């Protein structure tokens, strides 16, 4: 039985992790922690003002811990549902004590110190762990995840963007001279639980943000090995990501070639569902760990649609999927 610790457990992704791990037959949760100054410290994660949907399911306390030395000998795996700079600072401690770490932040996703200075606002101090980190895009990096100690779980937008595009790129169907354009809309839960006017539900309209400056653009481009134009939007709904991706295929590429590429890579992947006639919608995936993908091709113009729950396939579910791969469990154990 694996002993699991969730750091940053009071957030949306942390609560989803607690739910999945609590019902996992090979995992025991040994601690749910929050920051020292968190107002949630001492509460149950299932309290009414936190995550009451977990009442009677996960009734565990949230501990405010700064020193993990008293816990470390009883921990096998650590999930970091924390801010990027926090993950950067504390991940090495758990790694040096032999834990397998699944980091849901962006702190180890791209092996470039300059990337963190430019897009995350801090200087990365752990190049040795950057080099050893495995990018946890589960359907594509399973062979590396199986041997990794540090798995950097991709962002929600990058997951929705990469899963449709990678088969097209891998099979040489995309005209790479025209950068794919990724228009993606996320629900407000993607901004986390911390209140601000920017993500206050009554203040949110549908608007674009971070044009050419969003940190997920270089993450997507790096792991696709393809430059892209990424246009994120905030929508006035709670959860989910809807990505509309437009690109140009090479001369002679037919719709059958696109479908064959998607099926080639995903027909045996249980958390990817391919649409052949209709296009997927958010209602198909909210509350579920899937990424649904559809497409249409007109002449050489390709439109791909992908949808996912940003808190699940875009965060907690993919982290648990990576854990299952890492320890040789069924890939969907506790997820479906």
BELTAJO-V260212 format. One line per field, one symbol per residue. phi: phi as a letter, one per 20 degrees, with the letter a starting at -180 (. if undefined). psi: psi as a letter, one per 30 degrees, with the letter a starting at -180 (. if undefined). burial: 1 if it has 9 or more other ideal C-beta (glycine too) atoms within 8 Angstrom, else 0. Layout:
BEGIN
phi=???
psi=???
burial=???
END
This chain:
BEGIN
phi=.feddddnfeffffffffffffeefdccfdacccfgeffegneefeggedcffefmdcddfeeecddeffdgfdcdccdddcggffggfdgggfffenfedddeeefcecebffgfffddmbefdcgfegfefdfefgfdcgfefgdedcdefffffgffefgfegffffemeefffdffddecddffffeneffbffdfgfeedebebmfmcfffffffffeelbfcddcecddebfbocdddddbcefgnfdgffffffffgecfddfddcdeddedfcgffcfnceeddccbbccldeddddccbefedgeafffffgfffffdmeggdgmec
psi=kkkkkjkhffleeeeeeeeeeegkfgkkkfkklllegkffkflkfglegciffgkfejhklkkjkejgeffefgkekkkjhlleeeeeefeeeeefgglkkjjfagfgfkijeeeeeeffglkkgieeeeffkkkhjeffgeeeefglfjjjklleeeeeeeeeeeeeeeggfkjffjkkkjjkkklfffflfkklfegkeffkajkllhkgfkffefeeeeffhkklkkjkkklilellkjkjkkakllkfkleeeeeeeeeefffgjfgkkkkfelkllefffkglglkkkllkkjcgjkkkkkkljffdfgceeeeeeeeeeegglkfgkfe.
burial=011111111111111111111101001011111100010110111110010001001111011110010011001011111101111101110110001111111111110010111001010101001101111111101100110101111111111111111111101011100001111111111110000000110001000001000111111111110101011111100011111111101100100011101111110000111110000101011101111111101001111111111111111111111111110010111110
END
